[in-house]
Amino acid sequence: MSEDTGKWRWLVVGLGNPGRQYERTRHNLGFLLVDLLASRYQTRAGREECKALIGRAVIGEESVELVKPQTFMNLSGDSVKCLLSKPERRIENLIVISDDLALPFGTIRVRPKGSHGGQNGLRSIIDRTGTQDFIRLRIGIMPEHPIADASRFVLEEFSRKDAGDLPEVLERASDAVESIIRSGVDEAMQKFN
C-alpha cells in the first residue's frame, strides 16, 4: 500500500519524551515499542503531523499509523487529539502504549479502556479527548526494590539486568499490539495478560 492510498484505520501511539537524553529511559517504552514495530514492517516514524512523528505499515490486512508524540509525556493528549480530528481516524481504533510503575518489570497488560492509573501521558490523553474508552497496552517497569522518587526513577535508564531482558519484553509487547489489530482486544487480553 502506498503512502497516499487507503484509509489509515489504526493509530498505535507510543508514549515517551523526545530528545537523546531520554532515548533509553523507562518512560520511553512506548517510543521503543513503536520503533520495533516500525522496524518489523520496514518503515520508520519520520513524517511530521500534529506535533508527532508518524510511520505507516500494514499489519495483517489493516492499515496502521505508528505514532511518537513529540510534545513530551505530560502533553501527549495535544498530539493525540489533533490526530483524531481527521475523519479517517477514530478513537475506537486507538492503541496507546505506556510504561506502568504499578506492574512488575516486563509484565504486559492489555485493556480496552480504563483510568490513567497515575501515568501522566494517559492522563493527558483522557483529559484532551474527554474519554477513557481507548485501548491501552501497559508495560511494567516496577523494580523488585522500593523507590524513593518515582519521577526520577522513570526518567533513568534501565538497570543492566532489565536492559538485558528488554528486547524480549518488547518483542512480546509487539506481538500483543499485532494481536489486538489482527484478532481483537479480547483475544489479545487472553493471550498476553
C-alpha positions in Angstrom: 0.0 0.0 0.0 1.5 3.4 -0.9 1.8 6.3 1.4 -1.2 8.1 -0.2 -3.8 5.4 -0.7 -6.3 3.8 1.6 -7.8 4.7 4.9 -5.3 4.5 7.8 -7.5 2.8 10.3 -5.4 2.1 13.4 -3.4 4.6 15.4 -0.7 3.0 17.6 0.7 5.7 19.9 3.8 5.0 21.9 4.3 7.4 24.8 7.7 8.9 25.6 9.8 12.0 25.6 11.7 13.4 22.6 15.5 14.0 22.9 18.6 11.9 23.1 18.8 12.2 26.9 15.5 10.3 27.2 16.0 7.6 24.5 16.8 4.6 26.7 14.8 5.6 29.8 12.0 3.7 31.4 9.4 6.4 30.5 10.2 5.9 26.8 9.0 2.3 26.5 6.2 3.5 24.2 8.7 5.0 21.8 10.9 1.9 21.9 7.9 -0.3 21.0 6.8 1.9 18.1 10.4 1.8 16.8 10.4 -2.0 17.0 7.1 -2.3 15.2 8.3 0.2 12.5 11.4 -2.0 12.1 9.3 -5.2 11.8 7.4 -3.5 8.9 10.4 -1.8 7.3 9.2 1.7 7.9 10.0 4.4 10.5 8.2 7.1 12.4 9.5 10.1 10.5 6.7 12.0 8.9 5.6 15.1 11.0 2.0 15.8 11.8 0.2 17.1 14.9 3.5 17.5 16.8 4.2 13.8 16.3 6.4 11.6 14.2 4.4 9.0 12.2 5.2 5.9 10.2 2.8 3.8 8.2 2.5 0.0 8.0 0.0 -2.7 7.0 -0.4 -5.3 9.8 -2.5 -8.3 8.7 -4.8 -6.5 6.3 -5.1 -3.4 8.5 -3.7 0.0 7.8 -1.8 1.3 10.8 -0.1 4.6 11.7 2.8 4.2 14.2 3.0 7.4 16.3 5.6 9.0 18.6 4.2 12.3 20.1 6.9 15.0 20.3 5.1 17.1 23.0 6.8 15.5 26.0 4.9 12.9 28.1 2.6 15.3 30.0 1.2 16.9 26.9 0.7 13.7 24.8 -3.0 14.4 24.6 -2.5 17.5 22.5 -0.9 15.4 19.7 -3.5 12.6 20.0 -6.5 15.0 19.9 -5.1 16.7 16.8 -4.6 13.3 15.1 -8.1 12.2 16.0 -9.6 15.3 14.4 -9.2 13.7 11.0 -12.4 11.7 10.0 -10.5 8.6 9.0 -9.1 8.2 12.5 -11.4 7.0 15.3 -10.8 6.6 19.0 -12.2 3.0 18.7 -9.0 2.2 16.7 -6.5 3.9 19.0 -3.9 1.8 20.9 -1.8 3.7 23.5 1.4 2.2 24.7 2.8 3.3 28.1 5.1 2.3 30.9 3.5 1.4 34.2 5.2 1.8 37.6 2.4 -0.3 39.3 3.3 -3.5 37.3 6.4 -5.6 37.8 9.1 -5.1 35.2 8.2 -6.8 31.9 4.6 -7.5 32.7 2.2 -6.7 29.8 -1.4 -5.6 30.4 -3.9 -5.0 27.5 -7.1 -3.2 28.4 -10.0 -2.0 26.3 -10.3 1.1 28.4 -9.6 2.4 32.0 -8.2 5.2 34.1 -4.8 6.8 33.7 -3.5 5.0 36.9 -1.2 7.9 37.6 0.5 7.8 34.2 0.7 11.4 33.0 0.7 10.6 29.3 -2.5 8.6 29.7 -3.9 11.4 31.9 -3.3 14.0 29.2 -4.9 11.8 26.5 -8.0 11.2 28.7 -8.2 15.0 29.5 -7.8 16.1 25.9 -10.1 13.5 24.2 -12.7 13.6 27.0 -12.9 9.8 27.2 -11.2 6.7 28.8 -12.6 4.5 26.1 -9.5 3.6 24.1 -7.2 0.5 24.1 -4.1 0.7 26.1 -1.1 -1.6 26.4 0.9 -1.0 29.6 4.4 -2.4 30.2 5.5 -2.8 33.8 8.7 -1.1 35.0 8.3 -1.6 38.8 11.6 -2.8 40.3 11.9 -5.5 43.0 13.1 -2.9 45.5 11.3 0.2 46.9 11.9 3.5 45.1 12.2 6.9 46.9 11.5 9.2 43.9 9.1 7.8 41.2 9.6 10.9 39.0 13.3 10.4 38.9 13.1 6.7 38.5 11.0 6.7 35.3 13.5 9.1 33.7 16.5 6.9 34.5 17.9 4.4 32.1 17.2 0.7 32.7 19.3 -1.3 35.1 21.8 -3.7 33.5 19.6 -6.7 34.2 16.4 -5.0 32.9 18.2 -3.8 29.8 19.3 -7.4 29.1 15.6 -8.5 29.4 14.2 -5.6 27.4 14.5 -7.0 23.9 12.3 -10.0 24.8 9.8 -7.8 26.6 9.5 -5.5 23.6 9.1 -8.5 21.2 6.2 -9.8 23.4 4.6 -6.4 23.6 4.9 -6.0 19.8 3.2 -9.4 19.4 0.5 -8.1 21.7 -0.1 -5.0 19.5 -0.2 -7.1 16.4 -2.7 -9.5 18.1 -5.0 -6.6 19.0 -5.0 -5.4 15.4 -5.4 -8.8 13.8 -7.7 -10.6 16.2 -9.2 -8.0 18.6 -8.6 -6.8 22.1 -10.4 -9.7 23.9 -8.1 -12.3 22.3 -5.0 -10.3 23.0 -6.0 -9.9 26.6 -6.4 -13.7 27.0 -3.1 -14.4 25.3 -0.9 -11.7 26.9 -2.3 -10.6 30.2 
